[in-house]
Amino acid sequence: MDESCYYWHSAARGDAIPSLRWHVSLSSPSLDIINKYNMLTAEMLVEQSVIYGSMNYSFAPEGAVIICFTSGTTGRPKGVVISHTALIVQSLAKVAIVGYSEDDVYLHTAPLCHIGGLSSAMAMLMVGACHAFIPKFEATLALEAIEQHHVTSLIIVPAMMADLISSVRLKRIQKGCDSVKKILNGGGGLSDNLIKDATRLFPRAKLLSAYGMTETCSSLTFTTLFEPMLEASGTSLQMLAVTNSSPVKARGVCVGKPAPHVEIKICVDGSSNVGRILTRGPHVMLRYWDQIPEKASNSVEETWLDTGDIGFIDDHGNLWLVGRTNGRIKSGGENIYPEEVEAVLIQHPGVLSSVVVGIPDPRLTELVVACIRLRENWQWSDDSFKYSVQSNELFLSSTILRLHCREKNLTGFKIPKIFILWKTQFPLTTTGKIRRDQIRKEVMSQQLSFPNKL
């Protein structure tokens, strides 16, 4: 620990953490501090090893290595206790599937206090790659770092990719992006338009997307969205996807196949093939920080973890996401998953991004509300005309979006009753995920003035 942790060290003394036996400072505190907090220093450990010749090391692969907090997109973040084994196997999976090597220059775009950034950093340490840091993610800073350090690899979430593309378009520059060879997306699916824009910005990069969570120590499944070598050979990934896809692809987002050490199953009710997504294996968390540890007989490998997501597995072994169990909207007695509606809305060329939420309604229980951000050069209109005859500019309206949903075969009760033009960026967590709870609060605070724009 460093000096900033002295207070927490003092608070953790005694019986607060019974398993904590050693208190080691990585800095060089004064003797007063050493005596006051009853701690060891790195120098003291080295001296002891010289005197006694060797030290007994503790080997506990199933022991806790870190407590990593969830992003808190729907509420308060939870501390997740992760084992040494989980962090190692998940990092090795990224090395094998993404293809990281000692030749990589990795740009840290994700905070190291969150599992995506931590797991990817560990993977890079394992292969001996070079690490490039920026204070926090900003599109301009990231693009400058890519050019300056000849970055070859980075991880992103959809909001980050959208910001990178917007920044390049605004400044009309595109330098240094040819060095990027591997991009791993997480935290949500990339729309078709984002994928196309990303491949133009990073033409030499293999673009992959992963699905996972803090409770599983990062990624469970992986899928390749763009492969430059296949593109150069004339083989289209999009054509392969059409050939191998499930006929019910409109009901969800394909997130690919699980890593070799990951088990996944679908817990269904009745005859439907859609159900709760469960997983087990060495990647699963030990427990939440405030929970009582499981009994010894219930090992991590034997226990199925409910991811909280709803989905299905197609005939080719691909996992498809439909939505979140605790994020579904109850309207007119029907269950509606926001992600399914958002996946349809984002297919319209005028929609940059969308967030669907439910607000209280005395008749239907909840109303489906879609918050829309427009693409550049598009305007919002209260009528149904797509084009302005005088200016030839592109227009979008509630009527047009409802028609679009019907054309995409979205079931009637799932089509949003209210559309709101959102003029600013959607509120995000520190990892770039959408804060649905905050958006819902803002929508509810404005419901008396609908259809006014936010």
N, C-alpha and C positions, 0 to 999 in steps of 0.2 A: 504494500500500500504506500501511497505518498502522503505528504503532509496534509493535504486537503481531507484525508480520511481519518484524521486523529479523533475527531468528535465521534464519528460512527464507530470507530474502534473502541472508544471508551464506553459507548452505549451498548456494544455487543459483548462486553466483558461479563464475567460471571457465568450464569447458567442460561443466558439468552440463546446461545448456540452451543449445546453440549459437545458436538463433534469437533468444534474448533479448538485445536491444541496449540498451534503455533501462530504467533503474531510477528510477522516479518516486515520490516520497513526497507523499501528499495532505495530510499534516499539516505542521507547521513545526518540524522537528528542529533541534537545535543544530548549529553548524558542525563540532563534533567528530564527530557522527554522520554528517554529510554527507561529510566527508573520509574517515572510517573505512570507510564502506560504498560510497563512490564513487557517490553518487546525485544525482539532480536533484530539484527541488521544483517545485510548480505555479507558484510566483512566478517562478522562474528561466525557465520556459518562456514565461511572459507577457512577461518582459523581453526575451527573445530575439526574440519576434515583433514587438515594438515597434521594436527596433533594425534588424532586417533587413526589416521591412515585411510579410513573409509567411513561412509555413513550408510545407515539402513534406509532404503527408499521405500516409500509406500506405493503399492501398485493396486489401484482400485478402478478398473475400467468401467464397472457399473456404478461407481460413485458419482456424485454431482460435480460437474466442472464449472457450471455457471448458472445463474438465475437470469433469464432473459425475459423481458416484458413484452406482452402483446402490444399491437399498435393502438388498441382501444378505439376502433372505428365505430363501434356501436355502444360504447360505454367506457367504464373505468378499465385501464390496462391491468392485466393479471400477470403475476410473476410465474414463469415456467421454469421448473428445475430440470436441467438437461444433463445427461451423463456424458462422460468422456467418450464412450463407445458411439453414442449418437452423433456427436460432433465429428468424430473421425470418419464414420461410414458415410455420412451425408456429404462431407467434403470430398471424400474419395469418389463418390458418385458423380459429383460435378466435374472432377478432373477427367473421369473416364468418358462421360457423356458429352460435355461441352468441348473437351479437348484442350484443356489448359496445359501449358508447358513452361519450361524455364525461359523460353524466348518471349513470353508475354510481358507486356507493360500494362498493368491493371490500374484503371482509374477508379478510385473509391468514390462512388456517387451516393452510396447508401450509408447511413450512420452505423458505426460499429457497435452501437448499443442495441441494435435490432438484428434479428436472426439472419436475414438475407445478407446483410453486409458482413456479419461475423463469419458465417459459413463460407462465403466466397473468399474472404480474406484468408481463412484457414486453408482453403484449397490452393490459393496462390503461394502461401508459405510452404505447403507440402512439395510443390514442384519447383520452388526456388525462383519464382517470377519477380519482376520489379514492381514496386508499389508507387503510385502517384496519388497525392492527396490534394484536395481542395477544401477550404474551410467549411463549406456547405454547398449543397447542390444549387447552382444557378446556371441556366443554360449558357450564358456568356462565359462564365468561369470554366465550365466543362469543355466548351469548344476551344477555348484558349489552351487548356491543359492538353487536350487531344493533339493540337497542332504542335505545342512546345515539346511535349514528351514522346511524341509518336506513339500514342496509346494504341494498343492492339485489342484490349478487352475491357468491357464494362458491363454492369448490370443496370437495368432501368425498370421503372414502372410506367404504365401508359401516359400518365401526366408528364413525366420527365421527357419521354420521347416527343410528345406534343410540343413541349416548351423548346426543345432543341430544334425541331422543324420550324416553329414559328420564329425563333431567333435568327435562323439562317435566312428565312424569307424576308424578314424585316431589314436585315443588314445587307442582303443580297451578296453574301460571301459564302464560300464553301471551301475552306482550306484545311488540309490536314486530315480530313475524314477518311481518306483512302487507306490510312494505316490501320484502321479498325478491322479486325478479322472475326471477332466473336462478340455477340451481344446476347445477354440472357435477360429476358423480360419476366417479371413476376408481379404479384399484387393485382392481377386482373388481365383480361384478354385484350389484345390489340385489334382494333377494327381493321377492315380491309383497306380503308383509306390510309390509316396510319402505317400499315405494313408496306403499302406502295411507296409512301413518302419516305419511310425509313430506308428502304432499299435504294432509293435515289440518293439519299444523303450519305449512306454507308454502302456503296456498291460492292465492296469486297468482303463484307461481313456476313458470316453465317448468323442468322437470326433465329433464336430459340425462345420458347416460352415455357415456363415452369409453373406448376401448381403446388402449393404447400402452405405451411403455417408455422407459427412459433412452436406449437405443441408437438410438431413432428420434426423439429430441428431443420426447418426449411423445406426443400422441394421433395414432393412425392412422385410427381410425374413430369415428363419432358416431352415436348413436341417441337419439330423443326418447321419454322414458318417460311424460311428462305435459305437456299443453299446456292451460293454463287457458282460452284462447280457444275451443279445440275443445270443451272440457268445457261451457262456457257455451252453445255453439251446439247442444249435444246430440249432437255427434260424439264417439264414444269411441275413444281411441287403442287401447284393448285390443281393440275390435272390429276395427279396421283391422289390428292385428297378427295376429288370427286369420285374417282374410281373405287376407293377403299372406304368411303364414308358410309355411315349408317343412314337409312332412309328417313330417320326422325331427327336429322341434324338441326332442323329449325327449332327444336325444343331446347337446345342448349349450346354450350361452347365446348369444343373438343380441346382437352388439355393433354392428350397424348397417353403414353404408356408409362407404368411405374418403373422405377429403378429396380435392378435385380434383387436387392435385399428387401424390397417393400412389398407387403401383401395388402391387397385392397379387395373389399367385397361390398356389395350393395344389400342393405337390409330393407326389404320391401314389404308392403302390406297389401294383401290381395293379389290380383293377377297382374298388376302393373310392374314394368321392369324398372321404374323410377323409384328410388328410395334413398335412405340415409347412407352416406359414404363412410365406411369404417376402414381402419387401417391398423396393422400391427407389425411388430418387428423391432430391431434394435434401435431404430430411429425415433421411437415414441418417447415422449417425456416421462420422467419419473413420477411427477405429480405437479400440482400447483403449489406455490410456496406456502399458502395459508391452509393447505389441506393436510390431514393426517396421512402419513405414508401407508401405502397398500400393505396388506399382510404378505409375509415372506412367500407364501405359496402362490401368490398372484404375481408372477414375474412380468416384466414389460413385454417379453416375447409372447406370453400366453394371453395377454389382455388386449382386446380390441378397443381402439380409441374411436369415439364418435367425433368426426371432424366438424359436425355442425352444418355440413353442406349436403345438398340434395343433388343426385345425379344418376347416371346409368352407365353401363359398359356395353359397347356395341359388339358386333360379331367379330371384329378384328382386334378386340382387346383394348380399344381406346376408351379412356374415361371421359365422360361428358358431364359438365356442370350445368345444373338447371338453376340453382339458387341457394340461399341460406335458409336453414330451418327457422332461426329466430328473426329473420328479416322479411319473412313473407307477409303479404298484405291480405287481410281477410275482407273481401268485398262481396256482398250478396250471397254469403255462404260458400263462396269459392276461394281457394288458395291461389294467390298470384305471387310469383317470384319476380322481384324487380329486375334482376339480371336478365331474365328472358325478354322482358319488354325493352330494356336498354339495348340488348343485342339487335333487336329489330330496328329501333329508332336510329342507331348509329349507322345503319346501312344507307340512310338517305344522304345524298351528296352534300346537302346543306347543313347537316348536323355535325358539329365538331365533337361534342360530348353530351351525354345526358345522364341524369340521375332521376330515378323513379322512387317515389315515397308514397306512403299512405297517410291520409289525415282523417280524423274522426268525422263520421257522418251518421246522423240519427237513423237513417233509413237503411243504408248499405253496410253499416258498421265502419267501413273505411272507404274513402274515395281514392282512386289512383291518380296521382299527380306526376306529370313529367316536367322536369326542369331542363331546359334546352340552351346550349351554347351554340351559336352559329359559326359557320366557317367564314373565312375572309370573303368579302364582296357579296355576302348574302344579307338580306334585310328581312325583318319580321313585318308581317302584314296581318291585319284583322280580316282581310277578305281571302278568297280562295285562289286568287290569280298567282300563277307561278312566275310570270314575267311582267315587268313594267314596260308597256308599249313605248313610252317616251324615253326612258333611260336604258332599256335593255338589261337592267340589273335583275339579279335573281332574288326571288321572294319566297318566303316560307310562312305558313300559317297553321293554325290548329286543324283546319279543314284538310289541308294538304297532308299533314302528318297522320291524321286518322285514316285517310285514304291509303296512304303508304302502308300503314299497319295492316289494313285489310288485304292489300295486294300481296303482302308477305305472309298471309294466312294466319295472322295472330288472332286467336279466339276473341270474340266480341267483348266479353266481360273483362278481358285483360287490357283492352285499348284505353289509354288514359282519358279520364273525363275532363281534366284540366291540363292545359299546357302553359308553362311560364317561361318567358324569355329571361335567361340569367346572363347579365351583362358582365359580371366579373368572374374570376376564376373560382371554381368550386373549392370550399374549404378542405384542406388536406391535413393528414397527420404528418409527423416528421419523416415518415417513410414514403410519403406521396400517395397514400390511400385516401379515398373519399370519406369525409366525415358525414355519414348519412344522418346521424342523430342531430348534428348542427343544422344541416339543410332542412330537415323536417321541422325543427323549431322555427327557422326563419320563414318557411312556407306557412306554418300555422299562424305565425304572427301577422302574416299578410292576407290571410284567407278572407277577411272581411272586405278587402278591397279588390278581390279578383274581378276581372282578369287583368288588373294592373301589372306592370312589369316590375321585376325586382332589379 
